[in-house]
Each structure stands twice: as structure tokens, then as C-alpha cells.
Amino acid sequence: MSLFWRIFALNAVVLGTATALLLWAPVTVSVPVLLTEAIILVGGLVVMLVANAVLLRLGLAPLDRLTRLMATVDLLRPGQRLATQGGGEVAEVIRTFNAMLERLEQERAISSARVLMAQEAERRRIAQELHDEVGQSMTAILLGLKRAADNAPEPLREELREAQEITRESLDEVRRLVRRLRPGVLDDLGLVSALTSLAEGIATHTGMRVGRRFDAELPELDPQTELVLYRVAQESLTNAARHADAERVTVALRHTEDDVVLAVTDDGCGITTPREGAGIRGMRERALLIGGSLEIAPASPAGTQVTLTAPVSRKQP
């Protein structure tokens, strides 16, 4: 039965009952109205209104749940669905909405994968250009300054030494940017070595104490999974240093039978607002790219823990 006919039938039952009582019940209305008659009429009206409200609430409750889900649904947290019971127009609307969510989640995952792959390709290209062009040019300048300083008189030699030191620091900064854009150690030595290098670099540049706990025997992972784990760890450590005022951070990597779990825990101020910025949403998109899940929760006794659970996708032989 459609929603229209269900609501019509409910109202027809209520109004038909009221009419039958007026026709066949020994109830009359005097002029002026007696107190007992007024009580009976008002009581009947209240009963009809309450019955009508209850029946309509039961009939429209699925639409209320659908409205709440539509207002709160987040495609970065897939799997939010409404249960459908029975048939009719409401159940069909819920089934259609669930199918739409499924389609949107798939399309979002595909589009996010394309964007992230393009982003990584652009990172790789920029890192290569910085390394091959800017890095080599600055290395040549550094060597030229060294030769000039060796042959220059003493007053000018000191200035050339200072320029040489500034150039060396700039070259180190370029190399650091290259490593952040595309961690070559990840391709050459694997995930554990890349995370170790990342933790040591963050500790050196920020002064945080970064601890590491890695399982001894981790399974070989697909390169895309390793890259997502590395990027989430990188973003989590950067957030801990910039926003959480953390003094100590722990990076843990463990595996179960079917999953690899990355946990980054800091002792900072924690998350003070429910709104998620671009960094956190970017981590969620990366997690969806490999079929994983990202959880951000308060740590004990203080701070924040970022946990990425990624299914084991082994390298192809």
C-alpha cells in the first residue's frame, strides 16, 4: 500500500470512529452546552488527535531517519546505510537512497584515486626537477664559491665563506624538500626504513622525541599501500609538531593476519574541534584508496592517536 493510501486509511479510521460515536452513541449536545457534554466532546477530540499523531508518527518514522542520515552522511566514512523493511513507497525511497550512496562512494573512491595518483606523479616530477636542475646548479655554485674563496684575499675570502655556507644550507633544504616530495628511501629500502628516516628527520627539525615500535616481521606490501602508510605517518607527525605542541610522539607499525596497523600517538593538546581540516580529510581519502580505515581518537592520558588499518595487499611476484 502506498504512503498516500496508508495515511488516508489512518485518518479515515479515526474520523469514521468519531462519526459512528456521534450517530449511534447516546450522546447529545445541548444549548447551552452542559459541562459533561463538553468534557465528552473535548475528550473525544483529544483521543482522535493523539491517535492520529501516533499513527502518522509510525508511518513517517522511516522518513525522519532518512532525513537525519542525509544531513550527516560523509562519503569519507563509507558504509552508512538505512535498513529497509517491507515494501511501499518509503521502503523504495530508502533502497534508492542506499543505492545512490553506494554509487557515490564508488565514484568518490575512483575520483580520489585519480587525484592522488596525479598528485604523486606531480610530486615525483617536481622532486626530480629539484634534484636534477636546482640541486645540480646549487652544487656547481657551491664548488665555484669554494674555488673563489681559496684564491681570494683574506677580507673577501670570509665573505665568500659565508656565501658558501648559506648556499650549502640552501642545498640541504632543497634536498630535504625532495625527500618530502618523494621519499626515495621508500622505493629503495622499504617502508620500515622510510618511516625510520622520517621519524629521525622530524625529531631533528622539530626537537620532538619520536619513538618507534615496528613489528619484526612485517609482510611485503603493495607499493601503493606502503606509500599511503608513509603519507599518513608524515601528515600525522607534521600535525603533532605544528598544531598539537607535542613533546613526544610514538610511531607504531604492527600487523595481524589480514591487516597492517599504523598508529601515531602524541602527548599534545589533542583535537579541540570536531571540524576536520584538509590534512585529515586527505588522510581519509588515502585510506579509502587502499580499502583501509582511519580513526582519530583521544590518547591516554592526553594527546591524540591516529590509527590507519590497511588490508594486506601483497606485492605481485
Beta strands, then each sheet from edge to edge (+ up, - down):
strand 1: 209-214
strand 2: 248-255
strand 3: 259-266
strand 4: 293-298
strand 5: 304-311
sheet 1: 1+ 2+ 3- 5+ 4-
end
